[in-house]
């Protein structure tokens, strides 16, 4: 393959996590053992520095229908509320007829917060189930994949275009980016929220590498993509959500909006820390190996001491960790979840049963926390368990943004 951003052929493997199932492919009992496995490798482009997967599971497989819901977690909804309020107050507070397009709008959680601020909203969501949930909640949502063709069919210009946790998913990367350029008003703002590769490396959060995440951006590499389509960053900051997400603000390049001081400082920090160097990624791969040995040692010692261990949460990213570590029911009796769409299912690859939080009849001795990105909320909600002696072990400990 060639680079997804700049089309260079100068790619080199940086991180190899082996053969893995599509991590959102939670299984019904009759599907166990029949799920396909695919290569999960991160390659580095020696021309534009973009880290990316070298294998694509087709978008129709991954995003045609899935079980992820944005609205399940309070922290995420509160984060989306703050994004809507910030974008409105900074750019369009007193504008009549203001509008927002959300790409990959999921169950409409982000758009509900824009609706509360008086926006005409439209979501585009590829998953049938989540699009239906959004429409039932009176959030207008198209069940489709956003790209240039759809943008032209819509024939509309929006004050704000939002893409939260989706811009690194894109199989049709250049068509989508061009569709954003075409759908954005001349005075409009594109708000792109993405997992920040610099922070993934710092957190040792390798589980955020999975087949849905085709690209792993830094500010340097997302700027390279945006500039190819007449768009440019003018501001950005790091938010704590998901262990460290970049919230970036983008305008038409022709507007020549001056970059903010904090954007310049973040870009300087990338350069100083060599965040875009190939050797940084190779060192990351070595640290992942050490992490695997440490985690397996902890789990083995806990089992040897007859400790009962449950997985806390059944997030998609948790399956990367479980499959790479080869942690299955020999260590974890179940994955405890509150998303009803995962009721009665099993994790792909390791085949650990998913149990609803409100159906737990016996407490574990240890919760192995796969949903570590909501650490603060998890600890706040479970003080009664901690007081009773239940240990919460976080395989990934995110640093503060």
N, C-alpha and C positions, 0 to 999 in steps of 0.2 A: 504494500500500500504506500501511498504518498501522504504527506502531512495533511491533516484535516484543515489546517488554517492556511498554510502558505504553499502547499502542493510540492514541497521539497521531498526528494527521495532519500535524504540523509537522516534516516531514523535509526536509533539504536535502542535495544532493550535495556531498560533501567531497573524494572521491578517485575518479577515473575511469580505470580501467586498460584500457578498451576491450573489444572482443569477444574472449573467450578460450574455449578448450575446457575441459571439466571436466578438471582437472589430474591426476587419478588414472586417466584413461582412456588408459593405455599401449596401443599399437596393435599388432596383428598385421600382417604385411606387406600382407595383402589389405584391411585397414581404412584404410590410409594415404589421407588426403585425404577421407575420408568422415565424419570425426568432427564432431559439431555444435559450434557456438560459441554462447556466451551472454554477455550483458552482465556485466561485473565492475566494480561500482560500490559504494563505501562511502557511505552516507548517515548523517547526524547527526540525532538527535532533539533538537529545541530544548526539549523538556519534561523528559526524564529523562537526556539527554546520551549515550545509548547509540549507539555506532557499529555499523553493521550493513549487510549487503548488501540491496539493494532487489530482487534477483531470486533465486528459489529453484530450483535444479535438484533435482528430486524425489529424496527419500531412497532410493527403490527403485533409482534409477539409480546414485547415488553409493555407496551402502553395501550393496547387495544382494550384491555380491562385488567384492573389490578385492585389490591386491597388496601392501599395506603390512603388515609384520610387526614387532611390538614387539621380539621377541627377537633380531633381527639385530645390534643395536648394544649392545656391552658397557656403554657409559655409561648407556643407558636402563635396562637391567636392574639396574644398580647403584643408580640413582636409585630405582627401584621397590622395591628391597630396603630402602633407607633409609626410605622412606615407610611400608612395612609395619612395620618395627621401631619407628619413632617412634610411630605410631598405637597399636600394641600396648602399648608401655611407658608411654605417657601415660594411656591410658584403660582398657585391658582386660587387663592382663598376667596377673592372677590370677583371671580370670573363667572359670568352667566353661561349656562349651557355646557359646563365642563364635563369631560368624558374620560373614561379610562377603559383600556383593553388589557385583560390579564391573560397571558399566554401560559398554558398549563395550569389552569385556574382551579383544578382539583374540585373540592366540594363547595367552593365559593367563599371560603373563610376570609381571604384577603378582600374580595369584592364587597362583602357585607360591610366592612369598615369604610370603604369608599362610598357605598350607598348611604351610610349614616351621615356622610359629609355633603350629600346632595349631588353626587356624580351620577351621570348616565353610564351604566356599567355594561360590559360584555365580556364574558369569559369564553375561551376556547380550550376545551379539554378533550383529550383523545380517549380516555377511559369511559366506557358506557355507563358503568355503575356510578362513578363519581359525578359524571355530568348529569345523570338523572337525579341524584341527591341534591345537586346544586339547583337545578330547575325546580324541584319540589320545594326548595327553600326560597323560591322567588328570586333567584339570581340568574338572569338570562345567560344561558351557556350553550354554545355550539359544541356538539360532539364531533370533533374533527381534529386533524393535525394542522397546526398553523404553518404556512409557508407563503412564498410569494404569490402563488396561484390563489390561495384563499384570501390573501390581503387584497388582491385585485377584485375578487368577487365581492368582498365586503364594500369596497369603494368608499371607505370612510377614513377620515383623519381624526386622531385622538390627541387630547391634551397630554395624557399620561399613558404610556405603555409599561406594563409591569411584567417581569419574568422572575419569579421566585423559585429557586431550586430547580430550574428547568433548562437554563441556557447551556449547561454542560451536558445535557442529554441528547443533543441534536444530531441526528443522522443527516438531515438536510440542512446542515449548518449555514451554508451561504444563502440558500433560498430563504431560510427563516430570517436571517439578518437583513437581507435585502427587503423582505416583507415588512420588517420593523421600520426600516428607513422610509418605505413608501407609505406606511400607515401613520407615521408620526407627523403631526403638524409642524410647520416651520418654527413655531415657538414652543414646541412640545418637548417633553422630557421622558426619556427611557430610563426606568429604574430597574437595574439588573442586580439581582441578589444571587451570589454564587459562593459555594464552598471555596475557601481561599487556600491554594496549595501550600503557600508558605506556612500557614497555621496547621494544615494537615501534617506536614513534616515535623513541625515543632511539637505537636501533640502526640506524635507517633500513632495517628489515627488512620492506619492503613485500611481499616474496615470501611472507610468512605470510598475506597476503590471498589467498584463493582460494575457490572455490564451496562447498567443504565447510565452511568457516568462516563461518557466517552472522552471528555476533556477535563483537564485539571488546571485551572487558570491561575496565573498571577496577574498583577496589573499590567505588566509588560506584555504578556501574551494575549490578554483579552483586548488590549489596545491595538495590537497588530491586526486582530480580526476586525474590530470596529472600523479602523481606518480604511480598510479595503472596501468598505461599504459606505463611505462618506459620513461616518459617525465618529464622535470623539468623546472621551471622558472629560468631565470638568470638575468632578468632586467625587470623593469616596471616603468611607470610614469602615472600620472593622467593628462588627456587632458580635455579641457573645453567642447568638443562636447557632445551634449545631456545632458547638465547639470553636466557632470562629468563621463567620461568613462576611464577605465583603459586600457592602451596600454601595453601589456605584451609580452615579448620575451621568447620563449621556445626552448629548444634543447633536443636532446636525453640525457637521464639521464646518460648513459654510458660515455658521453663526460666529465662529471664532470666539467662543466663550473662554475666558481666561481660567486656567486651572487653579484650584484652591490651594492654599498653603498646606492643608492636611494631605491632599493628594500628592503634592510634591514631596512631602516628608515620607509618606508611605512608599513612594517609588524609590526614594533615596535609601530607605531601609532595606528594600529588596536588593538593591545593588550592593550595599555594604555587607549583607549577610550571604551574598552569592546564591540567592534563592533561585536564580535561573540557570545555574551551572549544572552540567551533567554529573559532576562528582558529588554534588549535594544529594542527588537522587540515588546514586549508588550507595552512599553512606546510609541513607534512609533504609534501603533494602537490607543492609547488614543489621541495623537496629531492629527491624521487624523480626529477623531470625532470632535475635537474643530475647525479644519479647515473647516469642512463641515458647521458648524453653522455660522462661520464668513462669508463664501462665500454666503450662502443663505440670510443672513442679508443684505449684500451689494447689491445683485441682487434685493431683495424685495424693498429696499429703492430706488434703481434706477428706478424700474418700477413704484413705487408710485409717483415718480417725473416726470413721463411720458417720461422717457429717452428711446430712441431706442437703443437696444443692439444687436450686431452681435457677433458671435463667430469668432475669427481670426484663420484660419486654420481648417482643418479637420483631424488632426493626429489620428492614431489608439489609442494612449494613452489617447487622449481627451475623448474617449468614456467610459473609466473606470471612469473618473471623473464625466462626465455627468450622467452616470447611477447610480453611487453611491450617488451623490448629488441629483438625481432626477431632474436635470435641463433639461427642454425641451423647447418647443415653448412658454410656459408661460413666459419665460424669454428671450430666444434667437430667433430672427426671422429667422436667417439662419446661416450657417457656410460658411465663405468666403475662397475659396481655389483656387490654381493655377494649381493643378495637374489635367489635362484634363481627366484622367481615372475616376475621381469622379464626372464628370459633370452629373447633373440630378439625382444624387443619394440622399439617405437619411441616416442619421446616425442610426446605429443599436440601438434598445432599445428606444431611445428618439425621433427618427423619425424627426430630424431637417433637412430641405432641405439644400443641398450643392449648393452654387452659385459661379460661377467663378468670380475671382477678377476683371477681365476686363469687367464684365457685371453689376457691381453695379451702380445703377442709383441714389440712395439716400444714403448719408453718414449716418452712425450711430452717436449717441452721445458717445457711449462706444464700444470699441472692448474688448471683454472678450477673452484673448489670450490663446488659447489651445496649440498652437505651441510655448510654452514658452522657449523651449530649443534653439530656434534661436532668443532670445531676442535682442541681439546686432544688428543682421542683420535687424530684423523687425523695430526697432526704427530708424536705419539709413535710411531705405527705405521709411519711412513714416513721415519724419519731416514736410512735407507740411500739412498732416492731423493733426498732433499735434499742429502746428502753428494755424490751423483753429479752434481748440478747441476740437477735438476728443480725448477722454481719452482712453489710452491703459492700461487695468487692467490685471495684471499677477497673476493668482491664485497661481502659483508656481514661486518663485523668486530664481533662482539658484545662489549659491555663486560661486565665481571665483575658478577655479581649482588651 
